[in-house]
Amino acid sequence: MSGKKVEKQNAGPFFCYKNKPLVRCGEIIYYGDMSDGCIAKIRIKSTKDIDDLKISGKVSVQLIDTDPETPVPERVVRVSEKVGLYQALDVASTWLAKYTR
């Protein structure tokens, strides 16, 4: 690790993962900043109960273009399906790093 000091960004009242906000609405999690070129839409398709916790099973991930001038059917850039929320966030994080402007 380099000796450079890294400033922590304040993303507001949102929970963040790798300095990008996470917003949950039911079974859908939006990951990323709307001011960037793309955001990730993560949809939890199934869950498992382990003890008193609900753990995500199948999760679909979509990378969505945030340009309002792009026609709605053409906004989905990439699609994947993963098992577990961690794998979904991992692929979404990689896509956002590659596709954000």
C-alpha positions as CSV (number, residue, x, y, z in Angstrom):
1,M,0.0,0.0,0.0
2,S,1.4,3.4,-0.9
3,G,2.0,6.1,1.7
4,K,-0.5,8.5,0.1
5,K,-3.3,9.7,2.4
6,V,-6.7,8.9,0.9
7,E,-9.5,11.4,1.5
8,K,-12.8,9.8,2.5
9,Q,-15.7,11.0,0.3
10,N,-19.0,11.9,1.9
11,A,-21.7,10.3,-0.2
12,G,-24.5,11.6,2.0
13,P,-26.9,9.6,4.1
14,F,-26.5,6.4,2.0
15,F,-24.8,3.2,2.9
16,C,-21.8,2.8,0.7
17,Y,-19.8,0.0,-0.8
18,K,-16.4,0.8,-2.3
19,N,-17.3,4.6,-2.1
20,K,-20.5,4.2,-4.1
21,P,-24.0,4.5,-2.6
22,L,-26.3,1.6,-2.1
23,V,-30.1,2.3,-2.1
24,R,-32.5,-0.6,-1.4
25,C,-36.2,-0.6,-2.4
26,G,-37.7,-3.9,-1.5
27,E,-35.9,-6.7,-3.3
28,I,-34.0,-4.3,-5.6
29,I,-30.7,-2.6,-4.7
30,Y,-29.4,0.3,-6.8
31,Y,-25.6,0.6,-6.6
32,G,-23.7,3.6,-7.9
33,D,-24.0,7.4,-8.4
34,M,-26.6,8.8,-10.8
35,S,-24.1,11.5,-11.8
36,D,-21.8,8.7,-13.2
37,G,-22.3,7.2,-16.6
38,C,-23.9,4.0,-15.3
39,I,-25.5,2.4,-12.2
40,A,-26.0,-1.2,-11.3
41,K,-29.5,-2.6,-10.5
42,I,-29.3,-5.7,-8.4
43,R,-32.5,-7.7,-8.0
44,I,-32.7,-10.5,-5.3
45,K,-34.6,-13.3,-7.0
46,S,-34.6,-15.8,-4.2
47,T,-33.7,-16.0,-0.5
48,K,-32.8,-18.8,2.0
49,D,-33.5,-18.8,5.7
50,I,-30.4,-19.6,7.8
51,D,-31.2,-19.4,11.5
52,D,-32.9,-16.0,11.9
53,L,-31.3,-14.5,8.8
54,K,-32.5,-14.2,5.2
55,I,-29.6,-14.9,2.9
56,S,-29.8,-14.0,-0.8
57,G,-29.8,-16.9,-3.3
58,K,-30.1,-16.1,-7.0
59,V,-29.4,-12.4,-7.8
60,S,-29.6,-10.7,-11.2
61,V,-27.3,-7.8,-12.0
62,Q,-27.9,-5.2,-14.7
63,L,-25.6,-2.3,-15.6
64,I,-27.8,0.6,-16.7
65,D,-26.8,3.7,-18.6
66,T,-27.9,6.9,-16.8
67,D,-28.0,9.1,-19.9
68,P,-31.6,10.4,-20.1
69,E,-31.4,10.8,-23.8
70,T,-30.7,7.1,-24.3
71,P,-34.0,5.2,-25.2
72,V,-35.2,3.1,-22.3
73,P,-34.9,-0.3,-24.1
74,E,-31.2,0.5,-24.9
75,R,-30.2,1.6,-21.4
76,V,-29.2,-1.9,-20.2
77,V,-25.5,-2.3,-21.0
78,R,-24.7,-5.7,-19.3
79,V,-26.6,-8.5,-17.6
80,S,-25.5,-11.3,-15.3
81,E,-26.9,-13.7,-12.8
82,K,-25.0,-14.6,-9.7
83,V,-25.5,-16.7,-6.5
84,G,-25.3,-14.5,-3.4
85,L,-25.2,-10.8,-2.9
86,Y,-21.4,-10.6,-2.5
87,Q,-20.8,-12.0,-6.0
88,A,-23.4,-9.6,-7.4
89,L,-21.8,-6.6,-5.7
90,D,-18.4,-7.8,-6.9
91,V,-19.3,-8.0,-10.5
92,A,-21.3,-4.7,-10.3
93,S,-18.3,-3.0,-8.8
94,T,-16.1,-4.2,-11.6
95,W,-18.6,-3.0,-14.2
96,L,-19.0,0.4,-12.7
97,A,-15.2,0.9,-12.5
98,K,-15.0,0.0,-16.2
99,Y,-18.0,1.9,-17.6
100,T,-18.2,5.1,-15.5
101,R,-17.3,8.2,-17.4
